[in-house]
Amino acid sequence: HRDLHLSLRRQRQMCIRDRVDRLQEDHENAKMLATQISEMEGIELDKSKIKTNIIFFKLKGFDAEVFLQELGKKQIKIFMTDSDAGIFRAVLHRDVSKKQVETVIESFKSILAKG
């Protein structure tokens, strides 16, 4: 019984450690995405405000609905949090890999280039 208890405690500790590591990875992916898209023509984003796995940005000179539709065609889900102000929100989580973030960056570039 004591061995089972210790084993379960170790599993919980490993799970927590894995989640913390994964959260750090999410934050790094968010910073990478923010850094890359902040340099694109048509994106307004303050990189200094990226502290977590959530990114807020605005589009300049590009139709928001067209942008969302084009992203949707590529199975990329980004939300508009404030349509009047044109604010978008991207959330990176454990199901989003670095490779997928790179795909999102390339998708932003190609969509905005059509602008």
C-alpha positions in Angstrom: 0.0 0.0 0.0 2.8 2.4 0.9 4.6 1.6 -2.4 1.5 2.4 -4.4 1.1 5.7 -2.5 4.7 6.6 -3.3 4.3 5.6 -6.9 1.2 7.8 -7.3 3.0 10.7 -5.7 5.9 10.3 -8.2 3.5 10.2 -11.1 1.8 13.4 -10.0 5.1 15.1 -9.5 6.2 14.1 -13.0 2.9 15.2 -14.5 3.2 18.6 -12.9 6.8 19.0 -14.0 5.8 18.0 -17.6 3.0 20.6 -17.6 5.3 23.3 -16.3 7.8 22.4 -19.0 5.1 22.4 -21.6 3.8 25.7 -20.5 7.3 27.2 -20.9 7.4 25.8 -24.4 4.0 27.4 -25.1 5.4 30.8 -23.9 8.4 30.4 -26.1 6.3 29.6 -29.1 4.1 32.6 -28.4 7.2 34.9 -28.3 8.5 33.4 -31.5 5.1 34.0 -33.2 4.8 37.5 -31.8 8.4 38.4 -32.9 7.8 37.2 -36.4 4.4 38.7 -37.1 5.3 42.0 -35.4 7.8 42.6 -38.2 5.2 42.0 -41.0 3.6 44.8 -42.9 0.0 45.1 -41.8 0.4 43.8 -38.2 0.4 46.0 -35.2 1.7 44.2 -32.1 3.6 45.3 -29.0 6.1 42.4 -28.3 6.9 43.8 -24.8 3.3 42.8 -23.7 3.8 39.1 -24.5 4.2 37.5 -21.1 2.2 34.3 -21.5 1.0 32.0 -24.3 -1.6 34.6 -25.5 -0.9 37.2 -28.2 -3.1 40.2 -29.1 -2.6 42.1 -32.3 -4.3 44.4 -34.8 -4.4 44.4 -38.6 -3.6 47.5 -40.5 -4.9 48.0 -44.1 -6.3 44.5 -44.4 -9.9 43.3 -44.2 -10.4 41.4 -41.0 -13.0 39.0 -42.3 -10.9 38.1 -45.4 -8.0 37.5 -43.1 -10.0 35.1 -40.8 -11.5 33.3 -43.8 -8.0 32.8 -45.3 -6.7 31.5 -42.0 -9.7 29.2 -41.7 -8.9 27.7 -45.1 -5.6 26.6 -43.6 -7.2 25.3 -40.4 -5.7 28.1 -38.4 -8.0 29.4 -35.6 -7.4 32.9 -34.4 -10.2 34.9 -32.9 -11.3 38.5 -33.2 -11.8 39.7 -29.6 -13.0 43.2 -30.4 -14.3 43.7 -33.9 -14.8 47.5 -33.4 -11.1 47.9 -32.5 -9.9 45.1 -34.8 -8.1 43.2 -32.1 -7.2 39.6 -32.7 -6.2 37.0 -30.1 -4.0 33.9 -30.7 -3.6 31.3 -28.0 -0.8 28.8 -28.1 -1.3 25.6 -26.0 0.1 22.1 -25.6 -1.5 20.9 -28.9 0.4 23.6 -30.9 3.9 22.6 -31.9 6.8 24.8 -32.9 6.5 23.5 -36.5 2.8 24.5 -36.5 3.8 28.0 -35.3 6.2 28.2 -38.2 3.3 27.2 -40.5 1.2 30.0 -39.0 3.9 32.5 -39.6 4.3 31.5 -43.2 0.5 31.6 -43.6 0.3 35.1 -42.2 3.0 36.2 -44.7 1.2 34.7 -47.7 -2.2 36.1 -46.7 -0.9 39.6 -46.0 1.1 39.6 -49.3 -2.2 39.3 -51.2 -3.5 42.4 -49.4 
